[in-house]
């Protein structure tokens, strides 16, 4: 997959050749709008696809094509992003052009001033009303899908684009299924371009490309963040992308040691070998505070093609790594054999076996409700697990895997931590 992506990185996203000189830059085709009668140039791209460079060059080209002092709006998620990315970043406006033509940044007024008198003001989606009272010839909006108050900010921006004969704007963003983006994709006067992360591979670290491919390729998150695809939530799924993003935290080193309990949940496959289901192995812990108990997903160690002894070793290794209190293992498919396999790896491990007596959706619904209540957090990103969560409806056929084994393990872990009715952990030790 990665080799093919690297090969395609040098192929244009549009017909007519892989590279074109424009804006004083030897650019890829996706970085320039088509000529014609349009109002909005919408560039959807993966991480590192060259969106920022394209937006900055578009602004400079607009100033060159329209002589005389002009007023530009620069809109980002935050004021800090506007300064650090759109202006001072490696591809920002303050870095492009000849030294004598570079703009000066006036910090107190949050604006760029070019030698010809053109001005570019920085705005934040956190402050939609900041656009009121201004008027512009053009605008560049960056990472539209991350905007805090997207609808209000966009509306105020459109009302401010009222100078000149033909106000235009450029929008650069990694796509997410927001109402605003979906409306823009259908709107007249919008010209669209698309690029993957790999389309800009010549300007990216090979180590970075190898790493992201290994982690994210083949997942829904990878399709969104690398390939720049608009990934819609699955109708009827118990989890949404927004729900998971809201739950995500950045955990400090050694975070798990501060938790009250940690468990490793295992959903063993019914068979082993190349065509077998994955073995779901998820690590989670719980912390009790005055506000209540909150569960934290710490790791997803699931893998496919494992023999019983291999997945047992993997689960036991996670048990020791996170200093877990027990392994929670589903025994529907193996019964006593499951316990014997773990006994063979480490007879000192504390184990609780659980059996599924209800369907997957019935077991998963209470856990999904805990996410809605803000009682489950993800300490990091778990792309494959999250893909299963956001595609699982319980109706069959929607999950990207033959069986949502990672999701099953997650459900067992959270159930043990938050839904079991017991005052203290009861541990059965093998041996």
C-alpha positions as CSV (number, residue, x, y, z in Angstrom):
1,X,0.0,0.0,0.0
2,X,2.7,2.4,1.0
3,X,4.8,1.6,-2.1
4,X,1.8,2.3,-4.4
5,X,1.1,5.5,-2.5
6,X,4.7,6.7,-3.0
7,X,4.4,6.0,-6.7
8,X,1.2,7.9,-7.0
9,X,2.6,10.8,-5.1
10,X,4.2,12.0,-8.3
11,X,1.0,11.7,-10.4
12,X,-1.3,14.7,-10.6
13,X,-4.7,14.6,-9.0
14,X,-5.9,16.1,-12.2
15,X,-5.2,15.4,-15.9
16,X,-2.5,17.5,-17.6
17,X,0.8,16.5,-16.1
18,X,2.2,16.0,-12.6
19,X,3.6,19.5,-11.9
20,X,2.8,23.1,-13.0
21,X,4.6,26.3,-12.3
22,X,2.4,29.0,-10.7
23,X,2.5,31.6,-8.0
24,X,6.3,31.7,-8.6
25,X,6.3,28.1,-7.3
26,X,6.8,24.8,-9.0
27,X,3.5,23.4,-7.6
28,X,1.5,20.3,-7.8
29,X,-1.8,20.5,-9.7
30,X,-4.0,20.2,-6.6
31,X,-2.5,23.4,-5.2
32,X,-3.9,25.7,-7.8
33,X,-7.6,26.5,-8.7
34,X,-8.9,25.9,-12.1
35,X,-9.5,29.1,-14.2
36,X,-13.1,30.1,-14.6
37,X,-16.1,31.6,-12.9
38,X,-15.9,30.6,-9.3
39,X,-16.2,32.2,-5.9
40,X,-14.7,29.6,-3.5
41,X,-11.6,27.5,-4.1
42,X,-12.0,24.5,-1.8
43,X,-8.9,22.3,-1.3
44,X,-9.5,19.1,0.7
45,X,-6.4,17.3,1.6
46,X,-4.7,14.9,4.0
47,X,-2.1,15.9,6.6
48,X,1.0,17.4,5.0
49,X,-0.7,17.5,1.5
50,X,0.5,21.1,0.9
51,X,-2.7,22.9,1.8
52,X,-1.1,25.7,3.8
53,X,1.4,26.5,1.0
54,X,-1.5,26.5,-1.5
55,X,-3.5,28.9,0.6
56,X,-0.6,31.3,1.2
57,X,0.3,31.3,-2.5
58,X,-3.3,31.8,-3.5
59,X,-3.4,35.0,-1.3
60,X,-0.2,36.3,-2.9
61,X,-1.4,35.5,-6.4
62,X,-4.7,37.4,-5.6
63,X,-2.6,40.4,-4.6
64,X,-0.6,40.2,-7.8
65,X,-3.6,39.8,-10.0
66,X,-5.4,42.8,-8.4
67,X,-3.0,45.8,-8.2
68,X,-3.4,48.4,-5.5
69,X,-3.9,48.0,-1.8
70,X,-6.3,45.2,-0.9
71,X,-7.8,43.9,2.3
72,X,-7.6,40.1,3.1
73,X,-9.2,38.1,5.9
74,X,-7.2,35.2,7.4
75,X,-9.4,32.9,9.4
76,X,-8.2,30.0,11.5
77,X,-9.4,27.9,14.4
78,X,-7.6,30.1,16.9
79,X,-5.6,33.3,16.8
80,X,-2.5,31.3,17.7
81,X,-3.0,29.0,14.7
82,X,-3.4,32.0,12.4
83,X,-0.1,33.5,13.5
84,X,1.9,30.2,13.8
85,X,0.6,28.4,10.7
86,X,-0.8,30.9,8.2
87,X,1.8,33.6,8.8
88,X,4.9,32.4,10.5
89,X,4.8,28.7,9.5
90,X,7.2,27.2,7.0
91,X,4.6,27.8,4.3
92,X,3.2,30.9,5.8
93,X,2.7,34.3,4.2
94,X,5.7,35.9,6.0
95,X,8.0,33.3,4.5
96,X,7.1,33.6,0.8
97,X,8.3,36.0,-1.8
98,X,11.3,38.3,-2.3
99,X,12.7,40.0,0.8
100,X,11.6,43.4,-0.4
101,X,8.0,42.2,-0.9
102,X,7.6,40.4,2.4
103,X,4.9,41.8,4.8
104,X,5.4,43.1,8.3
105,X,3.3,41.7,11.1
106,X,1.8,44.1,13.6
107,X,1.2,42.0,16.7
108,X,-1.1,44.5,18.5
109,X,-3.5,44.8,15.5
110,X,-3.1,41.1,14.4
111,X,-2.5,42.2,10.8
112,X,0.1,41.8,8.0
113,X,1.1,45.0,6.1
114,X,2.6,44.7,2.6
115,X,4.8,47.4,1.1
116,X,2.1,48.3,-1.4
117,X,-0.4,49.0,1.5
118,X,-2.3,45.7,1.3
119,X,-3.5,44.4,4.7
120,X,-4.4,40.9,5.9
121,X,-6.2,40.6,9.3
122,X,-6.1,37.4,11.4
123,X,-9.4,36.1,12.9
124,X,-10.3,33.2,15.1
125,X,-13.3,30.8,14.9
126,X,-13.5,31.2,18.7
127,X,-14.4,34.8,18.2
128,X,-17.0,35.0,15.3
129,X,-18.0,38.5,16.1
130,X,-14.5,39.7,15.6
131,X,-15.3,39.8,11.8
132,X,-18.1,42.3,12.4
133,X,-17.3,45.8,11.1
134,X,-14.6,44.7,8.7
135,X,-14.8,44.4,4.9
136,X,-12.5,42.6,2.5
137,X,-11.6,41.8,-1.1
138,X,-10.7,38.2,-0.4
139,X,-10.3,35.6,2.4
140,X,-8.3,32.5,3.2
141,X,-9.9,30.1,5.6
142,X,-7.7,27.4,7.1
143,X,-8.8,24.1,8.7
144,X,-12.5,25.0,8.3
145,X,-13.6,21.6,9.8
146,X,-11.9,22.4,13.1
147,X,-13.6,25.7,13.6
148,X,-15.2,26.1,17.0
149,X,-18.2,28.3,15.9
150,X,-18.1,27.4,12.3
151,X,-21.5,28.6,11.1
152,X,-21.3,31.9,12.9
153,X,-17.8,32.6,11.7
154,X,-18.5,31.6,8.1
155,X,-21.7,33.8,8.0
156,X,-19.9,36.8,9.4
157,X,-17.0,36.2,6.9
158,X,-19.4,36.1,3.9
159,X,-21.1,39.4,5.0
160,X,-17.6,41.0,5.2
161,X,-16.6,40.0,1.6
162,X,-18.0,43.0,-0.1
163,X,-15.1,45.0,-1.6
164,X,-14.1,45.0,-5.3
165,X,-15.9,43.6,-8.3
166,X,-15.4,40.0,-7.4
167,X,-14.6,38.9,-3.9
168,X,-13.1,35.5,-3.8
169,X,-11.9,33.1,-1.1
170,X,-9.8,30.1,-0.6
171,X,-10.6,27.3,1.9
172,X,-8.0,24.7,2.9
173,X,-8.9,21.9,5.2
174,X,-8.7,18.2,6.1
175,X,-12.3,17.0,5.6
176,X,-14.6,16.1,8.4
177,X,-18.4,15.5,8.0
178,X,-19.4,18.9,9.3
179,X,-22.7,20.5,8.1
180,X,-20.8,23.5,6.8
181,X,-18.4,21.5,4.7
182,X,-21.2,19.3,3.2
183,X,-23.1,22.4,2.3
184,X,-20.0,24.0,0.6
185,X,-19.5,20.8,-1.5
186,X,-23.0,21.2,-2.9
187,X,-22.9,25.0,-3.3
188,X,-22.7,26.7,-6.7
189,X,-19.6,28.7,-7.4
190,X,-17.3,26.3,-5.5
191,X,-14.4,24.8,-7.4
192,X,-12.9,21.8,-5.6
193,X,-9.5,20.1,-5.5
194,X,-8.3,17.1,-3.6
195,X,-5.0,15.7,-2.5
196,X,-3.6,12.9,-0.3
197,X,-0.7,13.2,2.1
198,X,1.3,11.1,-0.4
199,X,0.7,13.7,-3.2
200,X,3.3,15.9,-1.4
201,X,5.6,13.1,-0.5
202,X,8.7,14.8,-2.0
203,X,8.5,17.4,0.8
204,X,7.8,15.0,3.7
205,X,10.1,12.8,5.7
206,X,10.2,9.2,4.5
207,X,10.2,8.1,8.2
208,X,7.0,10.0,8.7
209,X,5.3,8.4,5.7
210,X,6.4,4.9,6.7
211,X,5.1,5.5,10.3
212,X,1.7,6.9,9.4
213,X,1.2,4.2,6.8
214,X,1.9,1.5,9.3
215,X,-0.5,3.0,11.8
216,X,-3.3,4.5,9.8
217,X,-3.5,2.9,6.4
218,X,-6.6,0.7,5.9
219,X,-8.6,2.6,8.6
220,X,-11.4,5.1,8.4
221,X,-9.3,7.6,10.2
222,X,-6.5,7.1,7.7
223,X,-8.9,7.7,4.8
224,X,-9.8,11.0,6.4
225,X,-6.5,12.2,7.7
226,X,-4.2,10.9,5.0
227,X,-6.3,10.5,1.9
228,X,-8.5,13.5,2.6
229,X,-11.7,11.7,2.1
230,X,-15.0,12.9,3.7
231,X,-15.9,10.0,6.0
232,X,-19.6,10.1,7.1
233,X,-20.8,8.5,10.3
234,X,-22.6,5.2,9.8
235,X,-26.3,5.5,10.3
236,X,-27.3,3.7,13.4
237,X,-23.8,3.3,14.8
238,X,-23.6,3.4,18.6
239,X,-20.6,5.8,18.4
240,X,-19.8,8.8,16.3
241,X,-16.5,10.4,15.4
242,X,-17.5,13.5,17.3
243,X,-18.3,11.4,20.4
244,X,-14.9,9.8,20.4
245,X,-13.0,13.1,19.7
246,X,-14.8,14.7,22.6
247,X,-13.6,11.8,24.8
248,X,-9.9,12.1,23.8
249,X,-7.3,13.3,26.2
250,X,-3.5,13.6,26.1
251,X,-2.3,11.4,29.0
252,X,1.1,12.2,30.6
253,X,3.8,9.6,31.0
254,X,3.0,7.1,33.7
255,X,-0.7,8.1,33.7
256,X,-1.9,4.5,34.3
257,X,-0.1,4.3,37.6
258,X,-2.4,6.9,39.0
259,X,-5.6,4.9,38.3
260,X,-7.4,2.9,40.9
261,X,-7.7,-0.2,38.8
262,X,-6.5,-1.5,35.4
263,X,-7.8,-4.4,33.5
264,X,-6.8,-6.2,30.2
265,X,-9.8,-7.4,28.4
266,X,-9.5,-10.2,25.8
267,X,-11.9,-11.4,23.2
268,X,-10.2,-14.6,21.8
269,X,-10.8,-15.7,18.2
270,X,-12.6,-19.0,17.7
271,X,-9.7,-20.3,15.5
272,X,-6.2,-19.3,14.6
273,X,-4.3,-18.8,11.4
274,X,-4.3,-16.4,8.5
275,X,-8.1,-16.3,7.9
276,X,-9.1,-16.1,11.6
277,X,-10.7,-13.2,13.3
278,X,-8.5,-10.8,15.3
279,X,-7.9,-11.3,19.0
280,X,-9.3,-8.3,20.7
281,X,-7.0,-7.1,23.5
282,X,-7.8,-3.7,25.1
283,X,-6.3,-2.2,28.3
284,X,-8.4,0.2,30.3
285,X,-8.4,1.7,33.8
286,X,-10.7,3.6,36.2
287,X,-10.2,6.6,38.4
288,X,-12.6,7.6,41.2
289,X,-13.0,11.3,42.1
290,X,-15.5,13.4,44.0
291,X,-17.4,13.7,40.7
292,X,-17.6,10.0,40.1
293,X,-15.7,7.2,38.4
294,X,-14.2,7.7,34.9
295,X,-12.8,4.9,32.7
296,X,-9.7,5.5,30.5
297,X,-8.8,3.4,27.5
298,X,-5.0,3.0,27.7
299,X,-4.0,0.7,24.8
300,X,-5.3,-1.5,22.0
301,X,-3.0,-4.5,21.7
302,X,-5.3,-6.5,19.4
303,X,-3.8,-8.4,16.5
304,X,-4.7,-11.0,13.9
305,X,-3.3,-14.4,12.9
306,X,-2.3,-15.3,16.5
307,X,-2.2,-18.8,17.9
308,X,-3.8,-19.3,21.4
309,X,-0.3,-19.1,23.0
310,X,0.6,-16.0,21.0
311,X,-2.5,-14.0,22.1
312,X,-2.1,-15.3,25.7
313,X,1.5,-14.0,25.7
314,X,0.3,-10.7,24.3
315,X,-2.4,-10.3,26.9
316,X,0.0,-11.3,29.8
317,X,2.6,-8.8,28.5
318,X,0.0,-6.0,28.6
319,X,-1.0,-7.1,32.1
320,X,2.5,-6.7,33.4
321,X,3.3,-3.5,31.4
322,X,0.3,-1.7,32.9
323,X,0.5,-3.3,36.3
324,X,-3.1,-4.5,35.7
325,X,-5.3,-6.0,38.4
326,X,-6.7,-8.8,36.2
327,X,-7.3,-10.1,32.8
328,X,-11.0,-10.2,31.8
329,X,-11.4,-12.9,29.1
330,X,-14.5,-14.0,27.2
331,X,-14.7,-17.8,27.4
332,X,-17.7,-18.5,25.0
333,X,-15.4,-19.9,22.3
334,X,-12.9,-21.7,24.5
335,X,-14.2,-22.3,28.0
336,X,-11.6,-24.0,30.2
337,X,-9.1,-24.0,27.4
338,X,-8.8,-20.2,27.6
339,X,-7.8,-20.4,31.2
340,X,-5.4,-23.2,30.6
341,X,-3.7,-21.2,27.8
342,X,-3.1,-18.2,30.1
343,X,-2.0,-20.6,32.9
344,X,0.6,-21.9,30.6
345,X,2.1,-18.4,30.0
346,X,1.9,-17.1,33.6
347,X,0.1,-19.0,36.4
348,X,0.3,-15.9,38.7
349,X,-2.0,-13.8,36.5
350,X,-5.4,-12.8,38.0
351,X,-8.2,-13.7,35.7
352,X,-11.9,-13.2,35.5
353,X,-13.7,-15.1,32.8
354,X,-17.0,-13.7,31.4
355,X,-19.5,-15.3,29.1
356,X,-21.7,-13.5,26.6
357,X,-25.4,-14.3,27.1
358,X,-26.7,-11.4,25.1
359,X,-26.1,-10.0,21.6
360,X,-23.2,-7.7,20.9
361,X,-25.4,-4.6,20.5
362,X,-27.2,-5.2,23.8
363,X,-23.9,-5.5,25.6
364,X,-22.4,-2.5,23.8
365,X,-25.3,0.0,24.3
366,X,-24.7,0.6,28.0
367,X,-21.0,1.3,27.2
368,X,-21.9,3.7,24.4
369,X,-24.2,5.5,26.9
370,X,-21.2,6.0,29.3
371,X,-19.3,7.7,26.4
372,X,-22.3,10.0,25.9
373,X,-22.2,10.8,29.7
374,X,-18.5,11.7,29.4
375,X,-17.5,8.8,31.7
376,X,-15.1,7.1,29.3
377,X,-11.9,8.8,27.9
378,X,-9.4,7.7,25.3
379,X,-5.8,8.3,26.5
380,X,-4.5,8.7,22.9
381,X,-5.7,7.6,19.5
382,X,-6.7,4.0,18.6
383,X,-7.6,4.1,14.9
384,X,-8.5,0.5,14.3
385,X,-10.6,0.3,17.5
386,X,-12.3,3.6,16.8
387,X,-13.1,2.5,13.2
388,X,-14.9,-0.6,14.6
389,X,-16.8,1.6,17.2
390,X,-18.0,4.1,14.6
391,X,-19.1,1.5,12.1
392,X,-20.8,-0.9,14.5
393,X,-24.6,-0.9,14.4
394,X,-25.3,-4.5,15.5
395,X,-27.1,-5.2,12.3
396,X,-24.2,-7.1,10.7
397,X,-22.1,-6.2,7.7
398,X,-21.1,-2.7,8.7
399,X,-18.0,-3.4,10.7
400,X,-14.8,-3.2,8.7
401,X,-13.7,-6.5,10.3
402,X,-15.5,-9.8,10.0
403,X,-16.2,-9.5,13.8
404,X,-15.7,-6.4,15.9
405,X,-13.2,-8.1,18.2
406,X,-11.5,-4.9,19.4
407,X,-14.9,-3.5,20.2
408,X,-15.9,-6.6,22.1
409,X,-12.7,-6.4,24.2
410,X,-13.4,-2.7,24.9
411,X,-17.0,-3.5,26.0
412,X,-15.8,-6.2,28.4
413,X,-13.2,-3.8,29.8
414,X,-15.5,-0.9,30.4
415,X,-18.2,-3.2,31.7
416,X,-15.8,-4.7,34.3
417,X,-14.6,-1.2,35.4
418,X,-17.9,0.7,35.5
419,X,-20.9,-1.6,35.2
420,X,-20.3,-4.5,37.5
421,X,-22.2,-4.4,40.7
422,X,-19.5,-5.0,43.4
423,X,-18.0,-3.0,46.1
424,X,-14.5,-4.4,45.7
425,X,-12.7,-6.4,43.0
426,X,-13.1,-10.1,43.4
427,X,-10.1,-11.8,41.9
428,X,-9.8,-15.4,40.9
429,X,-6.2,-16.4,40.6
430,X,-5.2,-19.3,38.3
431,X,-3.1,-22.0,39.9
